[in-house]
Amino acid sequence: MKQPDFAKWYFYQLLKKYEGEQLYLNELGYVYGNEEKTNEIVNNNPGYVVEIFEEKMGNELKIRTRMMEILRDGKINICEYINKEQLEKLNPPEDLRIAIKKLGWNN
């Protein structure tokens, strides 16, 4: 992104959306990359919950990917939006965690 102010604003909007998706997934006990846990959620919940779960998983992936792209291309510092404590609370998958630490905190 060529406009750092817009990139920071957009990253913040995505971060808030990501937090919402993660909150729902965490309440179900979802753990990224744990196929056994995913199958357990699918098998032990009613169909409408599974539909929402699958939608939230897709949303989480899209938002996470976009956040990493902004960090890579925008060269912005996001310390004002997320610190170490907030990162631990958010508990993102390792790929986003690494992008935040290496790209978002060092610019």
C-alpha positions as CSV (number, residue, x, y, z in Angstrom):
1,M,0.0,0.0,0.0
2,K,1.3,3.4,-0.9
3,Q,-0.6,5.3,1.8
4,P,0.7,4.4,5.3
5,D,-2.2,6.2,7.1
6,F,-4.8,4.3,5.1
7,A,-2.9,1.0,5.6
8,K,-2.8,1.6,9.4
9,W,-6.5,2.5,9.4
10,Y,-7.4,-0.6,7.3
11,F,-5.2,-2.9,9.4
12,Y,-7.1,-1.6,12.6
13,Q,-10.5,-2.3,10.9
14,L,-9.3,-5.8,10.0
15,L,-7.9,-6.4,13.5
16,K,-11.3,-5.6,15.1
17,K,-13.1,-8.0,12.6
18,Y,-10.5,-10.7,13.3
19,E,-11.0,-10.4,17.0
20,G,-14.8,-11.0,16.5
21,E,-14.2,-14.1,14.4
22,Q,-11.6,-15.4,16.8
23,L,-13.9,-14.9,19.8
24,Y,-16.6,-17.1,18.2
25,L,-14.1,-19.8,17.2
26,N,-12.5,-19.8,20.6
27,E,-15.9,-20.2,22.3
28,L,-16.4,-23.4,20.3
29,G,-12.9,-24.6,21.3
30,Y,-11.4,-24.3,17.8
31,V,-7.7,-24.7,17.5
32,Y,-6.1,-23.7,14.2
33,G,-4.5,-26.7,12.5
34,N,-6.0,-29.3,14.9
35,E,-8.1,-31.5,12.6
36,E,-9.2,-33.6,15.5
37,K,-10.7,-30.6,17.4
38,T,-12.3,-29.4,14.2
39,N,-14.0,-32.8,13.6
40,E,-15.2,-32.8,17.2
41,I,-16.8,-29.4,16.8
42,V,-18.5,-30.5,13.5
43,N,-19.7,-33.8,15.0
44,N,-21.0,-32.5,18.3
45,N,-22.9,-29.4,17.3
46,P,-26.2,-28.8,15.4
47,G,-26.1,-28.1,11.7
48,Y,-26.7,-24.3,12.0
49,V,-23.7,-24.0,14.4
50,V,-21.6,-26.0,12.0
51,E,-22.6,-23.7,9.1
52,I,-21.7,-20.6,11.2
53,F,-18.4,-22.3,12.3
54,E,-17.4,-23.0,8.7
55,E,-18.3,-19.4,7.7
56,K,-16.2,-18.0,10.6
57,M,-13.3,-20.2,9.6
58,G,-13.4,-18.9,6.1
59,N,-13.7,-15.3,7.3
60,E,-10.8,-15.8,9.7
61,L,-8.5,-17.0,7.0
62,K,-9.4,-14.2,4.6
63,I,-9.0,-11.5,7.2
64,R,-5.7,-13.1,8.5
65,T,-4.3,-13.2,4.9
66,R,-5.2,-9.6,4.3
67,M,-3.6,-8.5,7.5
68,M,-0.4,-10.2,6.6
69,E,-0.5,-8.6,3.1
70,I,-0.9,-5.2,4.6
71,L,2.0,-5.8,7.0
72,R,4.2,-7.0,4.2
73,D,3.3,-4.3,1.7
74,G,2.4,-1.3,3.9
75,K,5.6,-1.2,6.0
76,I,3.5,0.3,8.9
77,N,4.1,0.2,12.7
78,I,1.1,-1.3,14.5
79,C,2.4,-1.0,18.1
80,E,-0.4,1.4,18.9
81,Y,-3.0,-1.2,17.8
82,I,-1.6,-4.4,19.3
83,N,1.0,-5.0,21.9
84,K,2.5,-8.2,23.3
85,E,-0.3,-8.7,25.9
86,Q,-3.0,-8.1,23.3
87,L,-1.2,-10.5,20.9
88,E,-1.3,-13.2,23.5
89,K,-4.9,-12.6,24.2
90,L,-5.8,-12.7,20.5
91,N,-3.8,-15.9,20.1
92,P,-3.5,-15.9,16.3
93,P,-2.0,-18.7,14.3
94,E,1.8,-18.7,14.0
95,D,1.9,-17.2,10.5
96,L,0.1,-14.0,11.6
97,R,1.9,-13.9,14.9
98,I,5.3,-13.9,13.1
99,A,4.1,-11.3,10.6
100,I,3.0,-9.0,13.4
101,K,6.3,-9.5,15.3
102,K,8.6,-9.1,12.4
103,L,6.8,-6.6,10.2
104,G,4.3,-4.8,12.3
105,W,6.5,-4.0,15.3
106,N,9.8,-3.2,13.5
107,N,8.7,-0.4,11.1
